[in-house]
């Protein structure tokens, strides 16, 4: 089997997909079920139809483009990713996995390869949490991680429910039917940019992912006592922001205390009230993200943060309230699929590195129900979710070639 990736065609398609955006280039903003998202979906679907793939869509908009194998009743092989993009993002996150997956299938077709198992290219709905506040919506529903009640519970900033929005977008039916039937897939393999610097720094062509970190998210409210910045003496203050600053440092300290490079914690939101230069902050809301590939270790970090917040509360005379937003379990990639991806790299003489994914992806939830793997390609400076996000043509071509080789073995 001789595989040839049409890199120029793939790059042109990535460029074209990036034009479906609410903001001008080089930024990409493509919120799920927006006009731009629906137009982008149509563009990708048309490419799949042109490649003689059969299209199916479910009630939440997950799209499946199938190349039917010699044994249509056998469990299929899946690949794919997402095309939605957070505000002012880049053009490669998710899209490389969708269009690269399509090009991998086209390359296999051109090589005269005939799969025993069917191959499905999956375009997942709403990997980004921008509209409904929860990431990986489509893959969570496929894996049974969410039930049909979210149809009315999830709302966007305008108060529209998921049901209203998806119906307006043309995706009818009940969410109860989205969950994958047992045995539908034998394997799933996602191609993605690394969103980190390990591959670039090591001048390594491919990352073969062995585990996927998952987040625990906390929201902490701190209530103190406001007052005039000039009228309240320092000994009498119960400054909510000063207390919050101690909590923020405790977040950093708790993550570092594990001495594990795979433990990370971030305070990404700090909302201060009343946010006036001459007023003592009376209320602060923090949002904290803790990630690890070891669930127990991550929970120890979370407990340490909550204990530190309690100690700050007592010492400073402020009130604290802590809400656990979510705590997804980390995922393990299937060892057999990891080996398949590694062999594909060796077949094409591409240096590779076994590594973990510190960002989470649709593969995290697919791994709950299907043997799953991931292939990473380098991205410049590790920059992602930003207009400067960039993967070189060579990296994209290499990743797509490895994906095609691996899919051939998995589908045989």
Helices and strands as residue ranges (DSSP letters): H 7-18, E 28-30, H 35-50, E 54-57, E 63-67, E 76-82, E 85-89, H 95-110, E 119-124, H 137-143, H 150-153, H 162-168, G 175-177, E 185-193, H 198-201, E 206-212, E 214-223, E 227-228, G 234-236, H 240-256, E 264-273, E 279-280, E 283-292, H 295-316, E 319-327, E 331-332, H 335-347, E 352-357, H 362-366, E 372-377, G 380-382, H 393-411
